[in-house]
Amino acid sequence: MTLIVLVLAVLTALQLIRIFELSSKARQTAEYEVTDRDNNNQGWLMLLFGFGLIASFFWMLNAWLPVTLPKPASAHGTDYDNLMTISMLVIIAMFVLVQPILFYFAWKYRGAKDRKATYYEHNNRLEFIWTIVPAVVLAVLIIYGMTTWSNVMNPKNEQEPLVIEVYAQQFKWTARYAGQDNQLGYANVRLIKDANVIGVDTLDTKGGDDKITTEIHLPVGRPVLFKFRSQDVIHSAYFPHFRAQMNCVPGMTTQFQFTPTVTTAEMRQDAEVQAKVARINKIRTEKGLEAYAYDYVLLCNKICGSAHYNMQMNIVVESEAEYAKWLTEQKTVAETL
Amino acid sequence: MADHAHDHAHDHAHDDHHDHEHHVDNFWTKYVFSIDHKMIAKQFLVTGMFMGIIGVFMSMLFRLQLAWPGESFPILETFLGKWAPDGVMDPNMYLALVTIHGTIMVFFVLTAGLSGTFSNLLIPLQIGARDMASGFLNMISYWFFAASSVVMVVSLFVETGPASGGWTVYPPLSALPQAMPGSGAGMTLWLVSMTLFIAGSLIGSLNYIVTVINLRTKGMSMTRLPLTIWAFLVTAILGVLSFPVLLSAALLLVFDRSMGTSFYLSDIMVAGEMLTNQGGSPILFEHLFWFLGHPEVYIILLPALGITSEVIATNSRKPIFGYRAMIGSILAIAFLSFIVWGHHMFITGMNPFLGSVFTFTTLLIAIPSAVKAFNYITTLWKGNIRFTPAMLFSIGLVSTFVAGGLTGIILGDSALDINVHDTYFVVAHFHIVMGLSAIFGMFAGVYHWFPKMYGRMMNKSMGYLHFWLTFVSAYGVFFPMHFTGLAGLPRRYYSNAEFPIFDELQDINVIITMFAIGGGIAQLIFIFNFFYSMWRGPKAPQNPWNSNTLEWTAPVEHIHGNWPGAIPEVHRWAYDYSKPGYDEDFVPQTTPLKDGEHAH
């Protein structure tokens, strides 16, 4: 079957080549010579493609912008989205400016036998302009970007952040809350034994009140300092809704801090999110899957093995009272070990 | 034209007449263990194309899985056997396919296949040299590459599957066979293959550098060199400076894997087993890897840009605009490429201050890149454009270089990288700016220099068809990925079905896969055209594109030593197209300046 298709394809190609060669012969040129007619055809195709590219870009923007992430759920997320929007506007402006010029020139200056090109080898002023203008635009973006980065990575704390450890292993996440003292007890993979699944040091007095959980609950409006550890390979803790991400690296602890600002319940009330959920549920109903209500989620975003694509943990942002209630229901390390 | 060149060359009677004519070749010395740069170039090209077919085919297989996760495709079982029971791809095989696809395309096709082919073919011919500085080392360089290709292909057939930790092979995943099956024998063979590859690449690069510096013909000063040669020279320097670092990274990984050292490993429990390794850091590997990895991007891209400069100038019938600025931007990009590697590691836990430094250096690269893009566009301005298939691909390259380069401004910004790192936004960015641009440059090179390689012409109409199908499907595949990336979809996911938030993206994935399959099949047109023209194409004239550069003064039939008689002498730069005062719209480099004529 495959063989027949292949043979037919080769035969078609051979016939096609003969047609191309014969038709050039009729026009008394070698097939490889580019005629004025070719230049004309290809020039118009270039122009058409230029139009098509820009048109399909705006079509995609219109059709697919709604599938991108909804509004951020963290304090720095707003700054992040602003920086993203401005940078995007700059590059989109460049895109819709430069691409049409390229394809327009390709069409406009399509060659003909009776024309001659203009000998124009350089122009220092022009070259100076298009070195300086990008440099200035970039300088602005660099300064804006560095400031944002610095604010995100070195947050100033008016309030003591809640400390939570996120522990990664193939292919699941575990969280450890720092407890009453808001200090995590020492832990190391080497201490893993039986029920002590993430290697908490039971002799460390700071660790007795720690709480190990399978879900992350966060009180809204309070800064949270996440400490990341990994048991085996590199993972990456990706919180897309909070515009936050940090790798989890075996043998070292990494960290990232953010402040959740929108509770899960509030997010579900957001008009944009409701539209999104409605679209998703339409697809899920067609496929016979259970309905979905919007949830924050933690994903693994560094290749870590066969089930990398399904390493996730649910995140709930709630009021301080709800959070406190949930936390008291969790057992401390001292109780479980 | 050529006669003129030769007459002139004889006047100056170079004294380096080699007795190449007396050399007798048999099959083995001509086609297999050849020391002739033109034959070695063809060997690199055909091997690269063979690897390219494997690499592209793999991408079509994993695109099937991404568009229709969990559905049964008998074709998958045909090709993957036990890795696709009942036609459903195994997650480990998915990871293996993306890993080997990346490795093959980055190293085997776009490094060896592109730079190996055209550096070999064009350096001696365009600078006016009889051959490479060392023909023997050149042969060795190819055979290292051939051996590494064989090992890489063999690794596809091992029991536990090929390497599957991503083409960046970060340890501990790549170091521990317990972590995934692909990190067993498959990873060992991957390391063996890459070691051979690096050795071959280093030998080749040294040869290119020495040849360009020492063997230029009389009159071929550095500022008369075609931009292709500048690009190949700088590429070779990048390779010599960065590949050894990858070699050391790979060797340390071999030690960690087989000899119990702990360069990259510390405090690890995997598959229920506590390892004794302590004190190492996987971040060290990332630094070493990306110290090569980022220059590698330009090792891939610069030759394509060099080829494009040549093809665009020749077919616009105009000098390349801003020749010196083009050289300057090549040098600036090359220099900067060594101090930006950290932008791959913004969120690895590296000191945030370093993030700022790398953001600064990374975004600087946009400046020389913008200069290049604008100079290409200005070269077209008021040209007399002749649309050969090579010219189409070169214009395509400018388009993808701009489209992909712009998103680099997002990813190079450490703050913005936080949320798009390792998502499909990255996949879109680097495939467009580096993958598509480089492959378009490679196609442009093949269409343009095919007559020089095989003495025959490729079919133009098939070339047109090939270009438009490729160009449309290339954008069709990679442009939508920006949106899935901005939706937070991580790369290297076997399936998106486990997260309801990604359900909306499935339609986009189907569109991407359609274009990928269409674009993949369109490459058969090229392969057919290539082999048909090699044997049955019309005989090539000596200078089919009315080009200025020296390679077109050499006879169509290949001879050892490239030119019968003396090597031509050069009197001008390579870009005197449509120069006022000349009837023809090209003035070969061998034509002396007229009295009172200004050099460029």
Interface residues (C-beta under 8 A of the other chain):
Chain A: A9 V10 A13 L14 L16 I17 F20 E21 A30 E31 Y32 E33 V34 D38 N39 Q42 G43 L45 M46 F49 L53 S56 F57 M60 W64 L65 V67 T68 L69 Y80 L83 M84 S87 M88 V90 I91 M94 F95 V98 Q99 I101 L102 F103 F105 A106 Y109 R110 G111 A112 R115 K116 A117 T118 Y119 Y120 E121 H122 N123 L126 E127 W130 T131 P134 A135 L138 L141 I142 G145 M146 T148 W149 S150 V152 M153 N154 Q170 N188 V189 R190 I192 F228 Q231 D232 V233 I234 S236 Y238 P240 H241 R243 A244 Q245 M246 N247 V249 P250 G251 M252 T254 K276 R279 I280 I283 R284 L289 Y292 V297 L299 C300 N301 K302 I303 C304 G305 S306 A307 H308 Y309 N310 Q312
Chain B: D90 P91 N92 L95 G165 G166 Y170 P172 L173 L176 A179 M180 L265 S266 D267 I268 M269 V270 A271 M274 Q278 G279 G280 S281 P282 I283 S316 R317 K318 P319 I320 F321 G322 Y323 R324 A325 I347 T348 G349 P352 G355 S356 T359 F360 L363 L364 A366 I367 A370 V371 A373 F374 N375 I377 T378 L380 W381 K382 G383 N384 I385 R386 F387 T388 L392 I395 V398 S399 V402 A403 L406 T407 I409 I410 D413 S414 A415 L416 I418 N419 H421 D422 T423 M457 M458 N459 K460 S461 M462 Y464 W468 F471 V472 Y475 F479 P480 F483 T484 L486 A487 G488 P490 R492 Y493 Y494 S495 N496 E498 F499 P500 I501 D503 E504 L505 Q506 I508 L524 I525 F528 N529 Y532 P538 P544 Y575 Y577 S578 K579 P580 D585 H600
